[in-house]
Amino acid sequence: MNNHKTEILIIGGGIAGCIAAISLADTYNVSIVDKLETPPEKVGESLAPAAQRILNKLQLFTNTTEQEKLCINNLGMQSYWGSDQVRIVDHLRNPDGCSKSLDRQQFEIFLRKKVEEKGVHCFWGTRLFNSFYENKAWKITCKTDLLKNRTTDIFNTNFVIDATGRNSHFARSLQINRTSFDSLISCWLTLPNKEKNTMSTIITDSDGWWYSAVTPKHKRVICFQTDADLIDKSYFKNYDSFSKIIITNQIINNYITKEDINKIQFHGVVSANSTKLNQVCGTQWLALGDAAISFDPLSSQGMFNAIASAMQVTELLQDYKFIRKYDHHKITDFSKAYTSQITSIWNSYLNHKNIFYGTEKRWKEHPFWKRRHQHSLKDSLI
Ligand SMILES: Cc1cc2nc3c(=O)[nH]c(=O)nc-3n(C[C@H](O)[C@H](O)[C@H](O)COP(=O)(O)OP(=O)(O)OC[C@H]3O[C@@H](n4cnc5c(N)ncnc54)[C@H](O)[C@@H]3O)c2cc1C
């Protein structure tokens, strides 16, 4: 059993956890744990232009050669949303430049390396086991998954950041629940890209919507979003079953050529619903990124929210200064300020989501769209 003393413990080394670690490490003694030894392949590649401004500020995107390995420019989006006519939204006039298409796994490997270079104490392959609050500090027990040679690490820390993604494991262990606003899921695959046009594509369908984007190394990702209760799950078992839905959409089907069928990697289903933790911070802890609020992929804002919120947390912790010296009033004021920031992001997100879903009126009577139109009406009356 290993004992560690640290000022801040971050649980979860995804984008939110890594950016928080990098920005907090200049001021505090920081440790980070992640249950996975290395980041896996993940869906979600489109990095909003504004996020790149923050990465530049942290000097993470200064090396052009390194950047070229991690992402490609995404010139824009072709959208079949609300009509059969294609609409092009280009990023050429955005003052922050193009959005980027990331190799998500390589980007997270890169971030972990930057965290290590910052002198953060890293524990990869170590998951949250339990937590205990006593004498104005947290005692967090983490364990490795290895059955043989299982290691136990105990962290005595003044502050915990829950960056464990949609499952918000730390907050849940404190019996704090999440509210789900829908039951959106996404089924995804990757394959070689053969198209010269590398714009992203979104297309609505009667029971959901499609999304496709080109990522580095000439790869293409294809995702279908629908509600968990509206689809026969057997369609999402493997590529053969998924292809029965793919062939119903000509544009998406055209991205798949016969000679590449054996190169398709089917990744299955992930949750993609809009959810919010019922309490985003408490006594010497807070939830960050997806652990606090998770967005519909339509917004393409999840990574930006994770990155921007991590920076806001750093600024707030520096303003309120209670990490080294416990101060009840400052902690209470900090909690109010952080809760208010997250609430305002959430309200603005819901507003945009409702407007966007509201513009597709072709399948008004289909449950997928009917639910979303009713939601937008309900939210606008609040
Ligand atoms: C289908 C889909 C498409 C998307 N597309 C986009 C997009 O184009 N653009 C965009 O900006 N966003 C997109 N997103 C959202 C984006 O992927 C997330 O917002 C982002 O991953 C959030 O980062 P995070 O660090 O908060 O959480 P995560 O990426 O979920 O990271 C959480 C980390 O915590 C670790 N962890 C979990 N439990 C434990 C535990 N008990 N102990 C220790 N470690 C733990 C995990 O291993 C993981 O590394 C998409 C999401 C979906 C579902």
The ligand as a Gaussian input file, in Angstrom:
#p B3LYP/6-31G(d) Opt

LIG

0 1
 C      -20.812000      10.237000     -30.370000
 C      -20.060000      11.397000     -29.769000
 C      -19.461000      12.333000     -30.606000
 C      -18.791000      13.423000     -30.061000
 N      -18.238000      14.333000     -30.899000
 C      -17.599000      15.413000     -30.385000
 C      -16.998000      16.374000     -31.242000
 O      -16.996000      16.226000     -32.470000
 N      -16.419000      17.468000     -30.669000
 C      -16.384000      17.647000     -29.305000
 O      -15.850000      18.663000     -28.832000
 N      -16.920000      16.727000     -28.470000
 C      -17.513000      15.624000     -28.965000
 N      -18.041000      14.687000     -28.118000
 C      -17.953000      14.903000     -26.659000
 C      -16.533000      14.657000     -26.114000
 O      -16.048000      13.407000     -26.542000
 C      -16.560000      14.717000     -24.580000
 O      -17.203000      15.912000     -24.198000
 C      -15.169000      14.679000     -23.962000
 O      -14.617000      13.390000     -24.141000
 C      -15.223000      14.988000     -22.480000
 O      -13.945000      14.820000     -21.918000
 P      -13.796000      14.422000     -20.373000
 O      -12.340000      14.445000     -20.090000
 O      -14.698000      15.268000     -19.551000
 O      -14.376000      12.941000     -20.242000
 P      -13.845000      11.548000     -20.887000
 O      -13.302000      11.772000     -22.243000
 O      -14.987000      10.594000     -20.748000
 O      -12.662000      11.111000     -19.913000
 C      -12.904000      10.543000     -18.646000
 C      -11.635000       9.820000     -18.192000
 O      -11.854000       9.314000     -16.869000
 C      -11.358000       7.994000     -16.767000
 N      -12.124000       7.318000     -15.697000
 C      -13.436000       6.972000     -15.739000
 N      -13.787000       6.384000     -14.573000
 C      -12.675000       6.357000     -13.797000
 C      -12.417000       5.877000     -12.488000
 N      -13.377000       5.292000     -11.741000
 N      -11.165000       6.005000     -11.984000
 C      -10.182000       6.570000     -12.729000
 N      -10.383000       7.042000     -13.987000
 C      -11.616000       6.961000     -14.498000
 C      -11.581000       7.413000     -18.155000
 O      -10.701000       6.322000     -18.415000
 C      -11.294000       8.616000     -19.065000
 O       -9.940000       8.689000     -19.440000
 C      -18.714000      13.576000     -28.639000
 C      -19.286000      12.621000     -27.801000
 C      -19.972000      11.545000     -28.355000
 C      -20.594000      10.529000     -27.420000

